[in-house]
Amino acid sequence: MHKGEIIEVPHAGGVVQVWIEGEGPQLLIYHHGTPAAGPMEPDLISGAAAMGLRVAQVVRPGYANSTRQPGRTVADVVPAVVAVADALGAERFVTLGWSGGGPHALATAALLPDRCAGALCLAGVAMYGDPDIDFLEGMGEDNIAEFNAALAGPTALAEFLNAAADSGLRDVTGEQVVDSLRSLLPEVDQRVLSGRAGEQMAESIRWSLSTGTWGWLDDDLAFTRPWGFELASIAVPVQVWQGSEDLMVPASHGPWLADRIPDCSRHLVAGQGHFSVAAQTFVEGFAALRATL
């Protein structure tokens, strides 16, 4: 698979890795899923290119060679975004976050209103602990176990994630992805991951875990703690996209987020899952995102 340019940008006494794809005149800051750093979905890259967007994926601390920041919050990604945008000479940009990247894209929109023109949250998780949502309801078995481990604390979570990595995820192949994630995949997502997208997902998981599970662990802990910003403070246009059949991030999370963001367009797509919903998002969503610049 094609791999774009990888650079390292100084950040927080270490470095943050950045995957860069395309040569568009405008910048799209991409926040990857959990744990899904590294190689990006080709349709994401081509969809961005069609809108004149160059993609810069910010590899969060603890993944691959990005220096770990123990105890980081969701909002702590913002200084890394600033460092990356400055290094690439982009005063203004838009942002996309998929799955675990969703809250990080929203943090970027909330805390950088003078630089972030618009945000797209694709199947992003809601805040844990709010009485208006049952965070785990509708999740697949594996994610319920994972978040319960996170709630039990760092030691329990580290044991859970290391066991998952050692049981096959660290070396997963495209042919094994569906079986490895089956409890999290409705039939529509199983079909998507049975081909090229499955190979890409496997490569991304392997790359994410190449130096351990620290990035994955710190993401999970951050999701269960205060995010470090208020959704109501977001002052730029936001899109929330969510598939009705999603078992990784249940459909209830999308409307919960959209209800709390002042300028938000919501797209709850019937019959689509965590991965299948992306095809429509990378066309309609990217066009609307580009229009904010």
PARO-762767 format. One record per residue: x, y, z of N, C-alpha, C, O, CB in turn. Coordinates in pm, whole numbers, plus 50000, padded with zeros to 5 digits. Glycine has a CB too. Example, Ala and Ser with C-alpha at 12.3 -4.5 7.8 and 13.67 -1.06 7.14 Angstrom:
% PARO-762767
513194943150780512304955050780513204967050780514244966850846511314955350905512854977550708513674989450714512905000350787513415011450804514084994050572
% end
This chain:
% PARO-762767
500834988050000500005000050000500875012550000501995012650051499065000150122500325023249942501065035749937501235041450077500285041750156500365045749846502405045950106502675052750233503165066750200504105068550123503725045050320502515076550259502935090250235504195093550313504795084950376501825099750271504565106050306505745110850377505495110550528504415114350573506135125150331506475105950604506395105950750507455115450802508635113950771506585091550809507045125150881508005134450942507825134051093506835128851144507805148850888508805139451163508725140851308508855155551343509765162451297509825132551379507925160251427507895174251466508185175151615507565167851693506515180851431509085183851658509355185251802508095189151878507315197651835510445195851825507905182451993506685185052071506875179652212507265168152230505435178652003506585188052312506525184052453507775176452498507685166252566505305175452476508935181452460510175175152500510515162652422511485155752454510125171952642509735159552320509985147952235509585151052094509895161852042509215135652286508905141652030508455143751892507045138451876506605129651950509425136951791506345143851778505085138251731505275134551585505735142751505503885148451750504925122251550505025117951411503825123051333502725124451387505125102551402504055125651205503005130751117503075123150985504125122450922503155146151093501925117450944501805111450810501205121850719500145127550749500935098250813501865124550607501385134650514501065128150380501885120850324502435145950495499865130750331499415125450202498865136850118498075144950166498345114350220499275137549992498705147349900499455160449899500345162949981497275149749934499065168849803499735181749785498725193049769499025203249706500655181149664497525191449823496495201649808496895214849872497765215149960495205196749868496265225649830496625238849881496145241450024496645250450091496065249349791495175233550070494645235250205494955222850289495155211950236493115237950200494995224650421495415213850511494235207850586493395215050641496445219050610494195194650589493255187050671494055179950779494865171150749492435176850585493845183650904494465176751017493585164651051492405166151083494625186351141494175152751043493425140351066493815134151200494995132051228493675130350952492805131351281492985124451409492525110051392491335107451371492185131651524493455100751402493195086651375492375080051485492165085651593494505079251358491905067951456491135060251552492005053651657493215056051664490325049751481491375045151739492025038751853491885023651843490765018751856491425043851986492945015851820494295020051783494455018951632494595007851581495375011451855494435029751561494445029351415495265040751357494795048151270493025030051360496485042151405497405052251352498105046751229498045034851199498435056551460498795055751159499625051351048498925051150914498265060850877500145037951077499055040050839498505039450703497025043250700496235038250780498705025450644496675051950608495305057150601494495050650490495055045750391495325072150580493195050550507492265045250408492435052750276492355065050274490795046250459492675045750166492865052550037491705061649998491925072149936493075042349928490465057950032489335066449997489345079450076488845089650028488015059050022489905079250196490075091650272491045100850198490775112750183490585088750416492145095350154493165103250086492635108849954492815120649924494425094850061491975100349875491465104949745490315114749762490195124249685491015093049660489465112449863488365121749888488865135349928488315145549886487445116349995489915135650010490505148350049491155155249929491015167349911491545146250161491875147449848492555153149731491555159549635491835169849575493355142349659490395153249621489365158649531488885172449575488395180249494488185149049523489035175249703488635188249757489825197649775489695208249836487925186249890490975193849721492165202249733492755202449872493365212249913491835216149693492575191349945493065190550082494255181150093494185169650049491945185950176495325185950149496465177650187496195172150327495755179650415497825185750182496435159350350496115153050479497375151950563498405146950517495485139150458497285156650687498365154950784497785147750905497025153550983499005168750824498155135150919497685127351034498615129651153499815127051144497605112250999498055134551263498815136451386498795123151463497745119051514498215148251473499945116651471500055103951542500165107051691501165112551736501295095451492499135103651767499075107851906500205101851991500715091051960497735103951965500565108952098501645104152185501425089652231500315085852270501775113252307502485081852225502435067852267502265058152154502515046152170501345065952362501845063052037501725054451918503025055151838503585065851816500505058851830503495043451796504705042451714505825050651778506185048051893504435047351569506385060451706507515068051760507135081651817508015089551850508555069851654505845084551829505435097051895505675095552046505205085952108503935100351864506395104952103506785104152244505555103552334504635111652320507655116052282505555094052424504395092252511504225103952609505205109652654504525079252589502965107352641502595117052743501655110152841500435110852823501945129852681502165103552944501285096653040500295106453102500645117753136502125089853150499065101953118498035110253181497445120853091496725129653139498595116653300497735120352961497215130752871495685130552868495055120152883497775128952729495125142452849493685143852827493425145052677494355146152598493115156152903492155144852640491805147052499492315160752453492865161952344490285146052479492145170952537492555184552500494055185852482494515195152415492095194352605494825176752540496285177752529496805175252389497995177352364496925168052623495945170852296496395169252158496575182752088497275183651987495405160652081495955193152141495935205952071497325212052053497615216751943495045215652145498205212252154499555217452128500285209752018501065215651943500375216952254500035196652008500645188951899500105193451764500865194451667500385173951918498805196251757498215201251633498845214551594499175216651477496685202851649499025223251690499655236251662501065234251609501475240851513499665244951789501825225351672503195222851629503225217551486504085221551406503875212851723502295208651453502245202951319501835213551216502475214851112501265191051314500775221051245500325231351152501415241751128501615246151015499055238151204502115245651234503205255251219504315249551132504855256451045503755259351357504655236951156505745230651079505395229750931506285230150846506045216751134504095228650900503665227450761503265240950701502845241650586502495217750751503405251550779503135264950729501665267850706501335275750618503865266950603500785261550782499345263250765498765271650878498675267050992498625249550758498385283850847497765292250948496315288050974495835288751086497805306950904495635283550867494255278750878494165264450826494935260450738493265288050799493235256950881493075243050840491695238150883490985245050957494185233950900491335226450837490135219550885490585206550950491735202450934489095216950769489665199951023490055187951095489005177151086487805179851080490345191151240489475164751085488645152751081489115143351190490315141351208488705145850941488175137651263488495127351361487565115551342486345117051339488395132751505488155103551329487375091351307487465082751434488555080051483487885083351182486325078551486486265069551601486925076151723486465086551769486945056051568488005070051775488705076051887489325089451854489675097051944489755066851935489455092551726489945105751686488865116451692489185128351691490495105051547487605112351699486515122051701486625132451811486585144351782485215114951714486755128151938486905138152045488115147352025488065158952064487005131252178489185142051967490375150251946490145160851838490675171951847491555141351908489355157451736488985167551638488105178351701488255190151670488255161151519487205174351788486345184051856487155193051949486865204951961485235176851936488165187452015489055195652098489785205852012489935217452052490075186852173490235201651895490915210751803490005222351763490415233951761491395203251677488745219051733487775229451695487475238851811487355250951791486475223051646487365233251931486995241352048488105250752091487855262152128486615232352164489345245952085490455253252146491295261152048492185268752088491325243852219491025259351917491765266951815490795273751717490915271751596492745257651738489845281551766488845287351676489415297051574488805299351469487795294451756490585302951601491185312351506491955305351395492355311551297492105321951581492175292151411492955284951310492165273551248492355270551130494225279451371491295267151324490495255951273489175261351217488355266551293490235245451386488985260151087487795265951023486565257151035485445262251031488085268350877486745244151051485615234951060486085221151099487265217851084484855234350927485155212951150485515199751198484485189551155483305192551139485655199651350484965177251136484095165851105484405154751202485545150051211484275161150956483385150451276483515139551373482825127351313481605127151299482895143451513483605117251277483095105251212483075093651311484125088451349483955101651087481875089651354481715078551448482535080751574483175071451624482115065451383482515092951626483285096251746482525093051874481295093551878483645110851744483285089751978482665086052105482165098352180482725109252168483655078152192481105096352258480595106652348481425106952475482315098652495479105104152381481145116752562481835117652690481285107252787480075105652800481705131852750482175100352854481755090352952481235097353078481745107753118482925080852987480205091353138479735095953268478575105553264478035108953370480815102153338478155110153146477005119153139475725111153164475545100453107476945126353001474825116253247473615108753279472655107253162471735099053168472895115253392472845115153056471925114652942472285103752840471605102352739471885128052874473355096252865473705085652771474285073752848475095075452940474725090752665473865061852808474485049552858475635046552764475435041252655473445037452865476835049852806478015049652720478245035952656478635035352539479235053652799478015025152729478325011652680477175004852607477384994852539478755003152794475975010052620474815003352561474935002852409475135013152343473515010552601474824990852354474884989152211476274986252158476434983852038474375001152145477294986252245478654982952201478814967952189478134960252257479694988752298479734963852102480074949852091480814945052216481344953052293480924947451968480834932052234481384925852355482824930252383483164933252497481324910752344483664930552281485064933952303485244948152355486094950552442485854932352174484464957552305484594971352352484054973052493484584981052570483874980752258483014965752528482514966352665483584961552761483824967852865481234957752681484244950552728485314945452813486464955352821487044957252928485824931952760486794961652709487904971252707487614983352794488474987552871488184975652564486424989152781486115000952862485944997453009486265005753095484855007652810485454985653041485404981553181486804980453239487024983753355484654968353195487744975653158489134975153203489684989253225490404991753322490014967553101489334998453136489785012353151489235018353280489945025553351489355020753031487995015453310487385020753431487985014753557487925020853664485885018253429488565002753544489214996353659490595002153687491154999753794489334981353634491135009853593492405016553617493505012353522493355002553448492855014053757494635019653522495715017353426496295003253430496614997653325496805027153450496434997453548497034984153557496154973753490496624965553411497274980353703494864974053523493924964553463493834966553312493764956853236492534965953526493844979053269493754981753126495024977153053494934971352945493524996853101496174979553110497424975153048497424960053031497834955052926498634979553132496984952653131496924938153122495974933853010496284924652934496484931953256494834940452999493834937152898494384939852758494284931252670492534945152920494964951552737495434955352603496644947052560496764943152444495784970152600497534944252653498694935952619498264921852583498834915652493499694935652735497254916752653496744903352620496104903352482496284893952405495724898752725495374913952450494744914952318495804915852208495674909352104493824927252310496844923752232497904924952133498634911752115498934907652003498894935952175498924905052226499674892552220498864880952162499434871152114500164888952358497544882152168496694871352118496544871451966495894862751909495334872152182497144881251900497104881351754496994895051690497314896451572495974873251710496544905151763496364918351701497694924351655497744931251553495684927851799498754921651728500044927751695500524923551556501254930951490501084923951799500114911551513500544906351383499374903151292499494894951200501394893851404498234909451316497024906051243497194908551092497854918051051495834914251296496604899851012496624901450867495244905850819494264905450894497034888250797495184910050694493904914150637492874903150641491694905750663494084918750495493294890750620492364879450621491844876550761490804870150776493044867150565492564881150864492184878251002491404889551069490854887651178493414875351083491344901151006490754912951071489314910451114488944913351228490814924950979488494905251025487074903551057486904894251176486134897251268486304898050935487604882951178487494873751291488024880051419487464877751526488254860951262489074888051409489654894451528488704904751590488724906851711490974901051493487894911051506487014921951552485524918351542484674927251546487294934551472485214905651528483854901651489482764907051581481704910951532483754886751486482994907551711481944912251802481644927151783480644932251834482354909751947482514934051710482384948451689481904951951549481804963751515483694955351716481614941951468481344944451327479964939251286479744927151284482414937951241479034948251254477794943651191478114938151052479224939951002476744955351182477154931650991477414925350862477914935250758478774931750677476164918650811477394947350758477804957150657479284960650673479964962950572476944969950667479804961150796481224963750817482074951450787483214952750741481464968350958481534939650812482264927550777482514926950627483574922750582481494915050824481514931150550481684931150404482754941150362483574938250274480344934450334482744952950424483724963250389485134958350418486044960550338483444976150466485324951650531486654947450573487094934150515488134928850554486714946850722486314928750425486694915850364487634917650245488134907850190485444908350319487874930050205488724932550089489874941750122490554940350223487924938249976490084951550032491204960850045491184968150179492244970250239491174970849932490004972050225489914979450351490374971050469490914976350566488484984150374490174957850461490654949050566492174948650572492764948550680490114935050547492814948450454494274948750449494794961850509495764961950584494764947150304494134972950473494564985850525494384986350677495254991350748493784997250458493254981350728492994981550871494024973250946494514977351051491584976450901494354961550892495354952950955496714959950961497394959451063495474939550880497094966350851498364973350848498394984550951499404986851017498644978950708497274991650964497185002551060497304997451203498005003451284495865010051042496634986451235496734980851370498164976351400498684979051508495764968951386498784969551304500164965051325501094976951350501934976651440500664956851204500934987451270501784999351285501535006051420502485010451486501535009351169500265006851461499915013351587500535006251707500905012651805498405013851603500644993051699501144985151812502624981551798503134973551876500334972351825503304987451701504674983651671505644986551785506674980051797505144990551547505324996451869506194999751982505474997552115505915002752218506675014151972504384990052115503654987352238502234992552235501744997052131504384993352354501574991952348500154995652358499925008852433498805011752473499394984652427500985016852452500835028852533499865038952474499065044752547502175035352552499925041252344499005050852284497565046552301496695054752333499315052752138497305033752278495975027952295495505029652439494375033852464495975012952255496375026352534496025027552676495695042052713494685044652778497175022352763496555051352671496325065452709495085071052642494405079452701497545073852671494765066652520493495070552458492315066052543491445074052577493385064652316492295053152577491155047652651490955054652785489835057852824491345032752674492055057152855491945064052984491415078252964490605083053043493315064453055491875084952858491415098652832489925099252803489255108852841492185104652715489385088952737487965088852705487095087652830485945092052830487655077452610487625081652936486825079453057487005090553159486435089853268487195066053119487785100753125488045111853216487565124853152487255124953033489555112753251487495135953228487125148753167488025151953048489235149853054487205160153269487415156952941488135159152817489015171652818489965172652741487165160052703488695181252904489515193352910488955204952831489645215052815490865190452861487735203852781487055214752711485565211852712485145200652741487595216452564484765221852679483305220352674482835220152529483255228552449482605231752752481975210752496481435210252360480685223052326480715227452211480505198252345480035229052423479265241352398480145253152361479645263252311478445244852520481445252052384482355263052352482795262952206483455272352161483575262552441482455252452131482885251651991482175262351909480945263051908482605237551932482955270651841482385282151771482545281251620482305291051550483035294851819482945269551568483095267751424482125256751379481665248951462484565264051387481815256051249480875245651201481445231651222482625229051198480555247851052480565222751268480945208751293479945199651225478745202251226481015205751445480445188851167479595178051118479785165851207480905162451243479915174650968478685159351241478735146651313478115135951223476935136751188477975147451451478925126051186478475114851103478505102051185479455099351258479365113450977477425094151171477305081951251476455071751178475415075051121476695085051390476905059151178476115048451120475155042451221475515040751338477015037651064473955039351178472935034151271473265020251323472755016351428471595033851203474115012651252474424998851289475784997451359476244986351381474394990051166476405008351392477765008251449477785000651583476995003551672478275022751469478714991051595478884983551719480154987751794480354983651909478934968751690481004995751731482175000951800481815013351880482125014451998483305004151700481145022751813480615034851878479135035251845478765039251734481375047951828478285031351938476855029951909476205042751858476675053751884476125025352031475115041051785474445052151718474025063251813473915074751770473235047151645473795060251938473365070552034474445080952060474135092052103472975063952165475705077652036476775087052065476735099151970477015110352013478125080152055476395096951844476355107951749475365118851785475755130451795476025102651614474085115451806473125125751846473465132451978473225144451996471745119851855474045124752071474435130752200475445141952176475325152752233475035120052295476445139352093477425149652062476785161351988477005172952023478565143851978475975158351886475385168851804474495178151884474455190151857474595162751691473795172751982472905180852065473655191252147473065201152191472105171952158474935189352167475715197852257476675207152185477385214952249476475189252354476705206452053477585214951973476745225651904475825222251829478385206651869477025238451928476145249151880475875249051729474715249251689476735262351916476905248651646476735249251500477075235451443478195233151398477635260551435476095226451446476375212551411475355207151311474155208751330476385203851536475845200951206474975193551116475155178751145476275173751152475295196750965474025171751162474075157651203473685148651087472785151751010473165155151322474385137351077474155127850970474145113751029475185107251036475235129250857472975109151072472815095551121472365087151002471225088050958471795094651241473285079050949473075072250822472535058150847473215049650905474385071650741471305055850803470635043050826471345031650754471775033150639469185043750781471465020450822472015008350762473515007750751474054998150695471445006750629474215017850803475675018150791476345016050926475775018851032476125031450731477575011050920478335008251040479505017651059479545028551002478824994251038480455013251140481605021451178482525024351060483145034951053482385014751289482615014850967483485016250851482715019550723483185027450642484275003650831481555013450706480825015350582480315029650566480145034350454479665005750575480075036650677479575050350669480595059750608480255070750563479175055250807481875055650606482925064550559482795068150412483145079250373484265058350584482285059050329482225061550185481435074250154481865082450073481585049650113480285076050218479475087950197480135100150261480095111150205478075085850254480725098050377481355109150449482485115250369482635127450366481885104450584483275106850302484445111750230484075119150102484945124850036485355100250197482795119050066482325126849952481575139150002482045150449989481415118249858480405136950059479575148150104480215155850220480235168150221478195143150147480755148250315481335154750433482545163050399482705174050451481695144450535483405157850313484605165450278484265177950198484935188150211485565156650198483235177250116482835189150041482375200150135482735211750118481715185749942481585196350235481105206350333482255211450419482285223150456480005200250423483205202750451484345206750530485205216750453485645226850509485185194550571485435214050325486235223050242485575236850231486265247050223486435217050102484265237050231483535249850216483715259050335483395270950325482065247150195484205254050449484405262650565485665270950555485835280650629484445254250691486565267350464487825274550451487675287250364488645294450343488895265450392
% end
